[in-house]
Amino acid sequence: QVQLVESGGGLVQPGGSLRLSCAASGSIFAPYYMGWYRQAPGKQRELVARFTSGGSTNYADFVKGRITISRDSAKNTVYLQMNRLKPEDTAVYYCNAWVIGANANYWGQGTQVTVSS
């Protein structure tokens, strides 16, 4: 069973930065996608950034160079570095792993990010 545990959320002022972490445990067999989604109140969950099964990255248009996804394979951890945060970035951020071969989709419990002065 795959478990994803996020950390690093919190309250930050506009223009500030946060780094989210997602630690994966269990067996995740390639090929798979892994990345971050977010859900703001009253809105649908949306992709922020992810690694594809081929190792490339996908970013949402609203990222616009402010957000970078990275990973440490030795630690089975994926990171989301968010800079120049805006109030509209306020949301619960979820880590996701989609194991293509098993057609299995895993989610973390989410971490709250609030951007406010």
N, C-alpha and C positions, 0 to 999 in steps of 0.2 A: 504494500500500500504506500502510495506517495503522499508525503505531507509537505506542505509549504508554509513557512512561518515568516511573516513580514515583521519588520521593525524599522524604527527611524522616523515615524510620523511625529507630528506635533504642531504647535502654533508658531508661526513665523510672520514677521512683518513683510509687507510688500517690498519687493526687491531683494529679499533675503534668499537663502539657500537651504536645502535639505538633501540628505542622502538616505534613500530607502534601501533596505537590504531584504533579500528573500533567500532563506536557507531551505534547501530541499533535502529531504531524507527519503529513504526507500529507493526502489529501483526505477529509474527512468531510462528506458531503452530507446536509442535512436531509431528512426528519425523522430524528432520532436521539435516543437516550437516552445519558447519560453520567454515570458515578458511580463509587462505591467499593463493593467487596465485601471480605469477610474470610474467612479459613479458619484455624481453630484446629486443633491436632493432634488427629486422630481424629474431627474433625467435618466436616460438609458446608460448602461455601462458602455464605455468606449475604450478603444485601444489607445495607449499612450506610446509604448515602444515595445519591441520584441526582437528576439533572435529567431531567425528562420531555421529550418532543419539543415540548411546548407551553410549556416554560420553568418549569413548577412543580417542586416538590421532593417527593420521597418519602423518608421516614426510617423505619428499623427501630424497633420499639417500644423496644428496649433503649437507644436513643440518649437518650431522656428529657431533651432539652434540653442534653445535654453536648457534642454534636457538631454542627457546622455545615458544610454544603457551600457552596462559593462558586466563582466562576469569573471569569477575565479573558479575555474573548473575543478581545481584541487579541493576547494571548499564546498563545491556544489552550491554556490551562492551567486545570485544575480543582483546587481545594484542599479539604482536609478538616481543619478545625480541631477538635481533640479536647481537651476539658478534663475535669478531675476523673476522670482515667483510673483504671481498676480493674484488678486482676490478670486478671479474666476478659476484658478487652479484648485480652489478649495473642493475637496472631495474625499471619499474613501478610496484608497489605492489598493488594488488587489494584485497579487502575484498569480500568474497562470502558467500551467504547463499542459500542453496538448500533445499527447503521445499518439502519433499518427497511426502506427501499426496496430495499436490496441484500440484506436478510436476512443481514447479515454481523455477526459478533460478534468484537470485538477485546479482547485482554487485555494488560496490562502484565506485566512479569516478577515483580512483587510486591515489597513492602518489609516487612521484619520490624519489628513493634512488640512490645516486651516491657515489661510493667509489673510491676516487682518491686522490693522493698526490699532 
